[in-house]
Amino acid sequence: MIADFLRLISDDKNLVIETDRLILEPVIEDHASLMLPMLLDESLYTFVPQNPPTLDELQKRYRIWSTRQSPDGSAIWLNWIPRNRVSGECVGHIQAGLDAKKGFSVAYTIAKALQGKGYATEGLRGAINFLGNRM
């Protein structure tokens, strides 16, 4: 199942998701410099047991994520940077995973200043619809 799904999502242009206010772009290493200022906000880590990343750490993470699978190949990792359709501003990060044993999981981070505006709901809905239409 994972190998078949990876073939479907092997092209970045097939992974772009559009919603009313957002364009979700597949994560690439170059997104790290755009996302770093937002991810340095320590308030984002109040309930997450990690520290804000350095640029090098974030570039390495995004480089791994851009392969779209876990290092051992057992899971699919899809990651998007949602951008405001009008301003182009990065609003956060949307993640979906598929593990053959555990099923799907989703996660998100939204910039502190943009929380409470429905971006997480809209981005997750777009990602879940994307996955549902391809499985």
N, C-alpha and C positions, 0 to 999 in steps of 0.2 A: 504494500500500500504506500509506504513512504517513497520508494523509488518512483512509482507512477506519479505521485503528487509532485515530486521534485522536477520531473520532466515538464509538468504543466506550468511550473513557476520559475523556469530557468531563465527567462528573459525579463529584465527590469521593467520594460514597458508593459508587460502583462501584469505586473504587480502594482501599478499605480491605481489608487482608489480615489474616486471623487465623490464628495458629499456636497450638501448645500453650501457650507462655508469653508470646507477644507479640501486640500489635495494631499493625500498621503503618499509620500515618496518612499520607495524602499531605501533602507539605510545603506549608506556607503561611507567609507572612511572620511571623505571630505565633509560630511555633516558634523564631525566632531568639533571643529572650530566654531561652527554656528551654534551648536548646542551647549558648549562648555559654559558660557556665562550664565545660562539658565540653571544648569546642573550644579553650579557652585553655591547656590542658595542652600545653606545648611538646614533651613526649615523643611526642605523636602525629605530630610532623612530622620525626622523625629520618630517615625515608627518603622524605619528601615535600617537594619543593622549594618550600615556601611558609611563610609565617608565620601564626600564629594570627590569625583575623579580628577586626576591631572589630565592635561591634554594628551600626553603619551598613552595613559591608561585607556582613555576614551577612544583614541584612534585604534588601539589594539583591539578593544572590544568591538568596535564597529567593523573592523576588518574581519573578525571572526563571524560576526552576525551577518555580514554581507555574503557569506558562503551559504546561508540559509539552512544550515544543519549543524547539529551538535558535533563536536570534534570526533566523537566515536561513531557518528553516522546513525545513531539510534533514534534521533528526534529531528523534526523540522522546526526551525526557528525563523519566523517571519517577523521582521521589525520595520516599522515605518516612522518617518518624521512627518507629522501632520503640519501643514503650513496653511496659514490663512490665505484663502483664495484671492482676496483683494490686496492685502499688504505684502504677502509673501513671508510674513513673520512665522518662524518656527514656534509652535505652541506647546510642543512636548514630544512624547514618544509613545507609540502603540506597539504592543508585542503580542504575537499569537504563537503558540507552540503546539505541535502534534507529536505525541509519543504513542507508538503502537500499543503499548500496554496501558497507559494512563489516559489516553484520549487528548482532547484539546484543553488548553489553558490560555487565558488572556491576562494582560497586565497593561498598566499605563502610568505615565508620569505627565503631569501638566504643569507648566510654569506657574509659580505661586500667584503672580499678578493676574493670571488668566483663569484661575480656578473659579468654579461656581458659575461659569458661563455656558455649560453644556458641551464643551469641547471633548471631554472624555467620553460622554455618552455618544456623541455623534461619530467620533473616531472609532470607538469600539463597535458600534452598530455597523459602520462601513466595513470594518475588518471581518466581523462575524458573517455579514452578508456575502462578502467576497469568498470566504471559506465555504459557506453553505452552498454557493453556486458552483463550486469546483469539486466538491466531494460527492 
